[in-house]
């Protein structure tokens, strides 16, 4: 379907929403056409999630109007949204893990008579829709046994099965592999060809050209512009998002590397890591690239002492290091910021101060009490260093944006005064402004004597920030590329070996 000439199926006009002390939405306008993929772009805190929650009936707008198919529509609940053909696939998937695919698809509208549910009929109907969408998923499978990508496909199937014509997808590619992204885009194109309009939220600028027709940019609770994707540029979009030109997006001063700081020889974990060898020099950022499942995260977990039964040798400053636990790694000056900050890194119900100082708490404990003043001073030091935006140290970290959560987590490990900082997907799920700030911080850390190992699935990031790039596939290092010779093609050639 030609989205350019499609009829308007959704208009959100002058939407406002205020929370205590904060105007989250300030006269926001958004329009979606039949058969269109419309990107919604903005930094964390710009108001994207609030706008979508208004559309989905989770929040009630304080002002403004919603029109669906040209008619003024009141959406006061999730049920109202669903009745009007609106379906939202949230970044945090909301499927029930111990129910089947079919049971999840028909949850709340079960097939059967009276109180009796016809499970066989549900499975047949669900399988029919799955097959029509070209999804290789069995309707009788338990959701807990599916990959994240497959679970997203189940959410899409659920939306299609209720004939949703307005589909919102929030960061759908943040946790899936490149091949799965291609499959997702194919299904999205099939849906738009049948008249479905899709609102697409993503921090990955490269995806806009691949899948989106138009883009609306939000900043500070306002819609600042709507552009045809083919007629705009990455630089223009970034400037609209952050309200300024990012003159040096990837901030990196390449210097001559110093002597060897870390050497890993023939590291294996008996499973995903196979005879991995590499070295890290002082004043250097080395990148680890590869497809999902290549063994990069597992390699770093083994180095940090998180894995049992590891073989091979690790040398720090030329001396053999026996690392059997994170405590051993920290004693050798190694710190590790994991990929999944919400599940493996942060204590979301605790405050910024707790999350910053938890790894160095012994520094503040004397005579059976915590020296609050000293703890406060250390916390403030890393808030300032990381340029973290928080109302106070007492702010619950779960209430901060993804970028600011990541800054607190990096600050926590910097508080341990490491010489080697391992960053696993340090900018995943955060906006371009916060990314640029983290790149600048990495550059400063290297200048001040910290050496960095960075795992990243974003090729532009790893190419522009790394002195050297090790490429892994199937648990092995397939090659090492210097920053002066690297390209996306050379990385992918090694990653696909």
C-alpha positions as CSV (number, residue, x, y, z in Angstrom):
1,X,0.0,0.0,0.0
2,X,1.2,3.5,-0.9
3,X,1.6,5.1,2.6
4,X,2.3,8.5,0.9
5,X,-1.3,8.7,-0.4
6,X,-2.9,6.6,2.4
7,X,-5.8,8.0,4.4
8,X,-5.1,9.3,7.9
9,X,-6.3,6.7,10.4
10,X,-5.0,8.4,13.6
11,X,-4.7,12.0,14.7
12,X,-3.5,13.0,18.2
13,X,-4.1,16.7,18.4
14,X,-2.6,19.1,21.1
15,X,-2.3,16.3,23.6
16,X,-1.2,17.5,27.1
17,X,-0.4,15.5,30.2
18,X,0.9,16.8,33.5
19,X,2.3,14.9,36.5
20,X,3.1,16.6,39.8
21,X,5.7,19.2,39.0
22,X,6.3,18.0,35.4
23,X,4.5,18.8,32.1
24,X,5.2,15.5,30.4
25,X,3.3,16.4,27.2
26,X,2.8,19.9,25.9
27,X,0.4,20.2,22.9
28,X,1.8,17.1,21.1
29,X,0.6,16.3,17.6
30,X,1.0,13.0,15.8
31,X,-0.6,11.7,12.6
32,X,-0.6,8.2,11.3
33,X,-1.6,7.1,7.8
34,X,-3.0,3.7,6.6
35,X,-0.1,1.5,5.4
36,X,2.5,3.7,7.0
37,X,5.4,3.0,9.3
38,X,5.8,6.2,11.3
39,X,8.8,6.6,13.5
40,X,8.6,8.4,16.9
41,X,12.0,9.7,17.8
42,X,13.3,11.5,20.8
43,X,15.7,11.3,23.8
44,X,14.7,9.4,26.9
45,X,12.4,11.7,28.8
46,X,11.1,13.5,25.6
47,X,7.6,12.2,26.2
48,X,7.3,9.2,23.8
49,X,6.3,6.7,26.3
50,X,3.7,9.0,27.9
51,X,2.2,9.8,24.5
52,X,1.9,6.1,23.7
53,X,0.3,5.4,27.1
54,X,-2.3,8.0,26.4
55,X,-3.0,6.3,23.1
56,X,-3.2,2.9,24.8
57,X,-5.5,4.0,27.5
58,X,-3.0,3.6,30.3
59,X,-2.9,7.4,31.0
60,X,-5.7,9.9,30.6
61,X,-4.7,13.1,28.7
62,X,-5.4,16.4,30.5
63,X,-6.2,18.1,27.2
64,X,-6.3,17.5,23.4
65,X,-8.2,15.2,21.1
66,X,-7.7,11.8,19.5
67,X,-9.3,11.0,16.2
68,X,-9.5,7.5,14.7
69,X,-10.7,7.2,11.1
70,X,-11.8,10.8,11.2
71,X,-14.0,10.4,14.3
72,X,-13.3,12.0,17.8
73,X,-12.6,9.1,20.1
74,X,-12.4,8.9,23.8
75,X,-9.8,6.4,25.1
76,X,-10.3,6.0,28.8
77,X,-8.9,2.5,29.3
78,X,-6.8,-0.3,27.6
79,X,-10.1,-1.9,26.6
80,X,-11.2,1.3,24.9
81,X,-7.9,1.3,22.9
82,X,-8.4,-2.3,21.8
83,X,-12.0,-1.7,20.8
84,X,-10.7,1.1,18.5
85,X,-8.1,-1.1,16.9
86,X,-5.1,0.1,18.8
87,X,-2.5,-2.5,19.9
88,X,0.8,-1.8,21.7
89,X,3.8,-4.1,21.8
90,X,5.8,-2.8,24.8
91,X,9.6,-3.1,25.1
92,X,9.1,-5.2,28.2
93,X,6.9,-8.0,26.8
94,X,3.8,-8.9,28.8
95,X,3.2,-12.5,27.8
96,X,2.5,-15.2,30.4
97,X,5.5,-17.5,30.3
98,X,3.8,-20.7,31.6
99,X,0.9,-20.5,29.2
100,X,1.0,-21.6,25.5
101,X,1.3,-19.3,22.6
102,X,-2.4,-19.9,21.7
103,X,-3.5,-19.2,25.3
104,X,-1.6,-15.9,25.3
105,X,-3.0,-14.9,21.9
106,X,-6.6,-15.5,23.2
107,X,-6.1,-14.3,26.8
108,X,-9.1,-12.3,27.9
109,X,-11.2,-13.4,24.9
110,X,-11.1,-17.2,25.2
111,X,-12.9,-19.4,22.7
112,X,-15.6,-21.8,24.0
113,X,-19.0,-22.0,25.5
114,X,-19.9,-20.6,28.9
115,X,-17.0,-21.1,31.3
116,X,-15.5,-23.9,29.2
117,X,-12.5,-23.0,27.1
118,X,-12.0,-24.9,23.8
119,X,-8.2,-25.2,23.9
120,X,-8.1,-27.2,20.7
121,X,-10.0,-24.6,18.8
122,X,-7.8,-21.8,20.2
123,X,-4.7,-23.7,19.1
124,X,-6.1,-24.2,15.6
125,X,-7.1,-20.5,15.2
126,X,-3.8,-19.3,16.6
127,X,-1.8,-21.6,14.3
128,X,-3.8,-20.3,11.3
129,X,-2.8,-16.7,12.0
130,X,0.8,-17.7,12.8
131,X,1.0,-19.5,9.5
132,X,-0.6,-16.6,7.6
133,X,2.1,-14.3,8.9
134,X,4.8,-16.8,8.0
135,X,5.9,-17.4,11.6
136,X,7.7,-20.6,12.4
137,X,6.1,-21.0,15.8
138,X,3.9,-23.8,17.2
139,X,0.7,-22.5,18.8
140,X,1.0,-25.2,21.5
141,X,4.5,-24.2,22.6
142,X,5.0,-22.6,26.1
143,X,6.0,-19.0,25.8
144,X,8.9,-19.5,28.3
145,X,10.6,-21.8,25.7
146,X,10.5,-19.1,22.9
147,X,13.3,-16.7,22.1
148,X,12.7,-12.9,22.7
149,X,12.3,-12.5,18.9
150,X,9.7,-15.3,18.8
151,X,7.8,-13.7,21.8
152,X,7.7,-10.5,19.9
153,X,6.1,-12.4,17.0
154,X,3.5,-13.8,19.3
155,X,2.6,-10.2,20.4
156,X,2.3,-9.2,16.8
157,X,0.1,-12.2,16.1
158,X,-2.1,-11.3,19.1
159,X,-2.6,-7.8,17.6
160,X,-3.3,-9.1,14.1
161,X,-5.8,-11.7,15.5
162,X,-8.0,-8.9,16.9
163,X,-7.8,-7.0,13.6
164,X,-5.8,-4.0,15.0
165,X,-5.2,-1.3,12.5
166,X,-3.0,0.9,14.6
167,X,0.1,-1.0,15.9
168,X,2.7,0.6,18.2
169,X,6.1,-1.1,18.5
170,X,8.4,0.1,21.3
171,X,12.1,-0.7,20.7
172,X,11.3,-4.0,19.0
173,X,14.8,-4.7,17.8
174,X,16.7,-3.9,21.1
175,X,17.3,-7.5,22.1
176,X,17.2,-9.5,18.8
177,X,19.7,-10.6,16.3
178,X,20.2,-9.1,12.8
179,X,18.6,-12.0,11.0
180,X,15.6,-11.7,13.3
181,X,15.4,-8.0,12.6
182,X,15.1,-8.7,8.9
183,X,12.3,-11.1,9.6
184,X,10.5,-8.6,11.8
185,X,10.8,-5.9,9.0
186,X,9.3,-8.4,6.5
187,X,6.3,-9.0,8.7
188,X,5.9,-5.2,9.2
189,X,5.9,-4.7,5.4
190,X,3.3,-7.4,5.0
191,X,1.1,-5.7,7.7
192,X,1.4,-2.3,6.1
193,X,0.5,-3.8,2.7
194,X,-2.8,-4.8,4.3
195,X,-3.5,-1.3,5.6
196,X,-2.1,-1.5,9.1
197,X,-0.4,1.7,10.3
198,X,2.6,1.2,12.6
199,X,4.1,3.7,15.1
200,X,7.7,2.6,15.5
201,X,9.8,3.7,18.5
202,X,13.6,3.1,18.2
203,X,16.9,4.7,19.2
204,X,18.6,3.0,16.2
205,X,18.8,5.7,13.5
206,X,19.9,3.2,10.8
207,X,16.5,1.5,11.0
208,X,14.6,4.6,9.9
209,X,15.9,4.4,6.4
210,X,15.2,0.6,6.2
211,X,11.6,0.6,7.4
212,X,10.0,4.0,8.1
213,X,8.1,6.4,5.8
214,X,7.8,9.4,8.1
215,X,9.2,10.4,11.5
216,X,7.9,12.7,14.2
217,X,10.6,14.1,16.6
218,X,9.8,14.9,20.2
219,X,11.8,17.0,22.6
220,X,11.0,18.1,26.2
221,X,7.4,17.0,25.9
222,X,6.7,18.6,22.6
223,X,6.5,17.4,19.0
224,X,9.0,19.6,17.2
225,X,8.9,18.3,13.6
226,X,7.5,15.7,11.3
227,X,9.7,14.7,8.3
228,X,9.6,12.4,5.4
229,X,12.5,10.0,6.1
230,X,13.8,9.9,2.5
231,X,14.1,13.8,2.6
232,X,16.0,14.2,5.9
233,X,19.4,13.2,7.3
234,X,20.7,11.6,10.4
235,X,22.4,14.9,11.4
236,X,19.2,16.9,11.0
237,X,17.2,14.3,13.1
238,X,19.8,14.3,15.9
239,X,19.9,18.1,16.0
240,X,16.1,18.1,16.3
241,X,16.2,15.5,19.0
242,X,18.8,17.2,21.2
243,X,18.1,20.8,20.3
244,X,21.7,21.3,19.2
245,X,24.3,20.1,16.8
246,X,26.4,17.2,18.1
247,X,29.7,18.3,16.5
248,X,31.6,15.3,17.7
249,X,29.2,12.4,18.1
250,X,31.9,9.7,18.5
251,X,34.4,11.6,20.7
252,X,37.7,9.7,20.6
253,X,41.3,10.9,20.5
254,X,43.4,8.0,19.3
255,X,46.8,7.9,21.0
256,X,49.7,5.5,20.8
257,X,48.9,2.6,23.1
258,X,51.2,1.9,26.0
259,X,52.6,-1.4,27.4
260,X,50.5,-4.6,27.8
261,X,48.1,-4.4,30.6
262,X,46.0,-7.6,30.1
263,X,46.8,-10.8,28.2
264,X,44.4,-13.6,27.8
265,X,45.6,-17.0,26.5
266,X,43.5,-19.9,25.4
267,X,40.5,-19.1,27.6
268,X,37.8,-21.7,27.5
269,X,34.7,-22.3,29.6
270,X,33.8,-25.8,28.3
271,X,30.8,-24.4,26.6
272,X,30.6,-21.1,24.6
273,X,34.2,-19.8,24.9
274,X,36.8,-21.7,22.9
275,X,40.5,-20.9,23.2
276,X,40.1,-17.2,23.2
277,X,43.4,-15.1,23.2
278,X,43.8,-11.4,23.1
279,X,45.7,-8.5,24.7
280,X,44.8,-5.0,26.0
281,X,47.3,-2.2,26.3
282,X,47.4,0.8,28.5
283,X,45.4,3.8,27.1
284,X,43.4,1.7,24.7
285,X,39.8,0.8,23.9
286,X,39.5,-2.6,22.3
287,X,36.2,-3.6,20.8
288,X,34.6,-7.1,20.6
289,X,32.3,-7.5,17.7
290,X,30.3,-10.5,16.4
291,X,26.8,-11.8,15.9
292,X,24.5,-12.6,18.8
293,X,25.6,-15.9,20.3
294,X,29.3,-15.5,19.3
295,X,30.5,-15.8,22.9
296,X,31.6,-12.3,23.6
297,X,29.6,-11.8,26.8
298,X,30.6,-15.2,28.0
299,X,34.3,-14.5,27.5
300,X,34.1,-11.3,29.6
301,X,32.1,-13.2,32.3
302,X,34.9,-15.8,32.5
303,X,37.5,-13.1,32.8
304,X,35.6,-11.4,35.6
305,X,35.3,-14.7,37.6
306,X,31.6,-15.2,37.0
307,X,32.1,-18.6,35.4
308,X,33.2,-21.9,37.0
309,X,35.4,-24.4,35.3
310,X,37.4,-22.0,33.2
311,X,40.7,-23.0,31.6
312,X,43.5,-20.9,30.1
313,X,45.7,-18.1,31.5
314,X,45.1,-14.5,32.4
315,X,48.0,-12.1,32.9
316,X,47.6,-8.6,34.5
317,X,50.6,-6.3,34.2
318,X,52.7,-9.3,33.1
319,X,51.8,-11.4,36.2
320,X,49.6,-14.5,36.1
321,X,46.3,-13.8,37.7
322,X,44.2,-16.5,39.4
323,X,40.6,-15.2,39.0
324,X,38.0,-17.5,40.5
325,X,35.4,-14.9,41.5
326,X,34.5,-11.2,40.9
327,X,36.3,-10.4,44.1
328,X,39.5,-11.8,42.6
329,X,38.9,-9.7,39.4
330,X,38.3,-6.5,41.3
331,X,41.5,-7.1,43.4
332,X,43.3,-7.1,40.0
333,X,41.7,-3.8,39.0
334,X,39.1,-5.2,36.7
335,X,35.5,-3.9,36.6
336,X,32.6,-5.3,34.6
337,X,29.4,-3.4,33.5
338,X,27.0,-6.1,32.3
339,X,24.7,-5.9,29.3
340,X,21.4,-6.2,31.1
341,X,21.6,-3.3,33.5
342,X,18.1,-3.8,34.9
343,X,18.4,-7.5,35.7
344,X,22.2,-7.9,36.4
345,X,23.4,-4.5,37.4
346,X,21.0,-2.1,39.1
347,X,19.0,-2.3,42.3
348,X,15.9,-0.6,40.8
349,X,14.0,0.0,44.0
350,X,17.1,1.6,45.7
351,X,18.3,5.1,45.3
352,X,21.2,6.6,43.3
353,X,23.5,6.8,46.3
354,X,23.0,3.0,47.1
355,X,23.6,2.0,43.5
356,X,26.7,4.1,43.3
357,X,28.5,3.0,46.4
358,X,27.4,-0.7,46.9
359,X,30.7,-2.1,45.6
360,X,32.8,0.1,47.9
361,X,30.6,0.2,51.0
362,X,33.4,-1.0,53.2
363,X,35.1,2.3,52.7
364,X,32.3,4.0,54.6
365,X,31.8,1.6,57.4
366,X,33.5,2.4,60.7
367,X,32.5,1.6,64.3
368,X,29.5,-0.4,63.0
369,X,27.9,2.5,61.2
370,X,28.1,4.0,57.7
371,X,29.8,7.4,57.3
372,X,27.0,9.1,55.5
373,X,28.9,12.2,54.7
374,X,31.7,10.3,53.0
375,X,29.3,8.2,51.1
376,X,27.4,11.3,49.9
377,X,30.7,12.9,48.8
378,X,31.7,9.8,46.7
379,X,28.2,9.7,45.1
380,X,28.3,13.3,44.2
381,X,31.7,13.0,42.7
382,X,30.4,10.3,40.2
383,X,27.2,12.2,39.5
384,X,29.3,15.2,38.5
385,X,31.9,13.1,36.6
386,X,29.2,11.1,34.7
387,X,27.0,14.2,34.2
388,X,24.1,12.2,35.6
389,X,20.7,14.0,35.6
390,X,18.9,13.2,38.8
391,X,16.9,15.4,41.2
392,X,18.9,14.1,44.2
393,X,21.1,11.3,45.4
394,X,17.9,9.9,47.1
395,X,16.1,9.5,43.8
396,X,15.0,5.9,43.2
397,X,17.1,4.7,40.3
398,X,14.2,3.0,38.6
399,X,12.7,6.5,38.0
400,X,15.7,7.7,35.9
401,X,16.0,7.4,32.2
402,X,17.9,4.5,30.6
403,X,20.9,6.8,29.9
404,X,21.1,8.1,33.4
405,X,20.8,4.6,34.9
406,X,23.7,3.5,32.7
407,X,25.8,6.5,33.9
408,X,25.1,5.5,37.6
409,X,26.1,1.9,36.8
410,X,29.4,2.9,35.2
411,X,30.0,5.3,38.0
412,X,29.6,2.5,40.5
413,X,32.3,0.5,38.9
414,X,34.6,3.5,38.5
415,X,34.3,4.0,42.3
416,X,36.3,0.7,42.6
417,X,39.2,2.6,40.8
418,X,39.7,0.0,38.1
419,X,42.5,-0.1,35.6
420,X,40.5,-2.3,33.2
421,X,36.8,-1.5,32.5
422,X,34.7,-4.0,30.6
423,X,31.6,-2.5,29.1
424,X,29.0,-4.9,27.6
425,X,26.7,-3.1,25.2
426,X,27.2,0.2,27.1
427,X,24.7,2.3,25.0
428,X,22.0,-0.3,24.3
429,X,18.5,1.2,24.7
430,X,19.6,4.8,25.4
431,X,19.1,7.9,23.3
432,X,21.7,9.7,21.0
433,X,22.4,12.5,23.4
434,X,23.2,10.1,26.3
435,X,25.2,7.9,23.9
436,X,27.4,10.9,22.9
437,X,28.0,11.7,26.6
438,X,29.0,8.1,27.3
439,X,31.5,8.2,24.4
440,X,33.0,11.4,25.7
441,X,33.3,9.8,29.2
442,X,35.0,6.8,27.7
443,X,37.5,9.1,25.9
444,X,38.2,10.9,29.2
445,X,38.7,7.6,31.1
446,X,41.2,6.4,28.6
447,X,43.1,9.7,28.8
448,X,43.2,9.3,32.6
449,X,44.7,5.8,32.5
450,X,41.7,3.4,32.4
451,X,41.8,0.8,29.6
452,X,38.5,-0.3,28.2
453,X,37.1,-3.5,26.7
454,X,33.8,-2.8,24.9
455,X,31.3,-5.3,23.5
456,X,29.0,-3.7,21.0
457,X,26.6,-4.9,18.3
458,X,26.4,-1.5,16.8
459,X,29.1,-1.4,14.1
460,X,29.4,2.4,13.7
461,X,30.0,2.6,17.5
462,X,32.6,-0.1,17.7
463,X,34.4,1.2,14.6
464,X,34.6,4.8,15.7
465,X,35.5,4.1,19.4
466,X,37.9,1.2,19.2
467,X,41.7,1.2,18.7
468,X,41.5,-2.5,17.7
469,X,38.5,-4.8,17.1
470,X,38.5,-8.5,17.9
471,X,35.8,-10.3,15.9
472,X,34.3,-13.5,17.4
473,X,32.1,-16.2,15.9
474,X,31.1,-19.6,17.4
475,X,33.1,-18.9,20.7
476,X,36.4,-18.2,18.9
477,X,38.3,-15.1,17.9
478,X,38.4,-15.0,14.1
479,X,40.6,-12.0,13.7
480,X,41.8,-8.6,14.9
481,X,41.4,-5.4,12.9
482,X,43.1,-2.1,13.6
483,X,41.0,1.1,13.6
484,X,42.9,2.4,10.6
485,X,41.8,-0.5,8.4
486,X,38.5,-1.6,9.7
487,X,35.1,-1.4,7.9
488,X,31.7,-2.8,8.4
489,X,32.3,-5.2,5.6
490,X,35.6,-6.5,7.1
491,X,34.0,-7.1,10.4
492,X,31.0,-9.0,8.9
493,X,33.3,-11.1,6.7
494,X,35.0,-12.3,9.9
495,X,31.8,-12.6,11.9
496,X,30.3,-14.9,9.3
497,X,33.2,-17.3,9.1
